[in-house]
Amino acid sequence: MVADTPRRALIIGAGPGGLTAAIALSRVGIETLLFERAPELGQVGAGLGVQSNALRALMKIGVGDRLMDAGTELRNQEIYDSGGRLLLQLPQGEVADAFGTPAISLLRADVQLALVGALDDGVLQMGAECIRVEQDPDGVTAHFADGRTERGAVLIGADGGRSVVRKHVYGDADRPPRYSGVTIWRSVVQLDGVLPDDTARGYLGTGQTFVMFPVGRQRIYWGIGKREPEGGTNPTQGLHQLLHDHLREFPEMAHQVVTATPEPEIIRTDIYDRDPEETWVKGRVALLGDAAHMTTPFVGQGAGISMEDGVRLSKELALTDGLRDQRMLAHALEAYEQARMDRCAKVVLSSRRRGKVLFWRNRELRAVRNAGMRCIPASARHSMLASSIDYEV
């Protein structure tokens, strides 16, 4: 490696995966710079579930307690039909107890703040929009919109589903995201007495769903999912009325939380994923999180598997003598890819399948689905949850 190439890692994107990677790399003695294009952290209306598997990964780098302090422990998941009849109750807390770490829910902004607090000064650089990546035998260079450049021994693309770094890895062979057919309206509202503090609830209607879960301090995250054409927009006026129309078949509780939310705070998002890829690595550049395995939110593991990525990546790069050993660097990125691809592909495809079932419109199919949920025995309910969190980084 030539003398002008710093032995450091560059990470593009300060979401949960990028932040976790930056912390984990510092724990193994690797200098890191983390770049985020947004001028400040935080996203209104974004709630996250962090399952037991992700918290166990964060415990290994000493930051799991930070999230637990910021979040709300979930002990129950309840699924109802649109008329309010209970279909399925899942023992979230009981299963998490068996693995030694809880499942929690919190705002995405609270996840970011908790993780940022574990970074060394100067690591996170806001307002830094990466527009291009190039590499050579000795290092990799990130180019930013303001004209600056940064150079390192390795670069990690954690910049989301519309990743700039991804374009470097795949070039013209990159495929666009796949629209799931579902649009979600979502927000966070301060409201008491609507939902138990330890419970997430979902309601299944005709081609649409309503979900809500606590995110601390009497706040409730809620989301309406509905089969819609891609690329739609909200009306300039009357958004509440539109959503109430969508919720005609749902309980009054759903209408209550929508009414209590100011219209400007309601976010509309089309939901996408990508087919699993055959590689995440090109030379000294590797992908992480949604940049590598963009997934829908229907199994609640999107943020969790991104954080797992960050911990596993640091475990492999720890064997590179502080990024000095070029042969081991290539081996470490390959080992990271091999360790994570099957796990993440299973989550992506499982979430895709579940999304199809949750948003069925056909009356007969919905009746069979709902009857099947009511008949699931306790042992199977336990296994359903355990199968997705029974994973060690």
Secondary structure, DSSP 8 states (H G I E B T S, - for coil): --TTS-SEEEEE--SHHHHHHHHHHHHTT-EEEEEESSSS---TT-EEEE-HHHHHHHHHTT-HHHHHHHSEEE-EEEEEETTS-EEEEE-HHHHHHHHTS-EEEEEHHHHHHHHHTTS-TTSEEES--EEEEEEETTEEEEEETTS-EEEESEEEE---TT-HHHHHHHGGG----EEEEEEEEEEEEE-SSSS-TTEEEEEE-SSEEEEEEE-STTEEEEEEEEE--TT----SS-HHHHHHHHTTTS-HHHHHHHHTS-GGG-EEEEEEE----S--EETTEEE-THHHH---STTS-HHHHHHHHHHHHHHHHGGGTTTT-HHHHHHHHHHHHHHHHHHHHHHHHHHHHHHHHHT---HHHHHHHHHHHHT--HHHHHHHHHHHH----
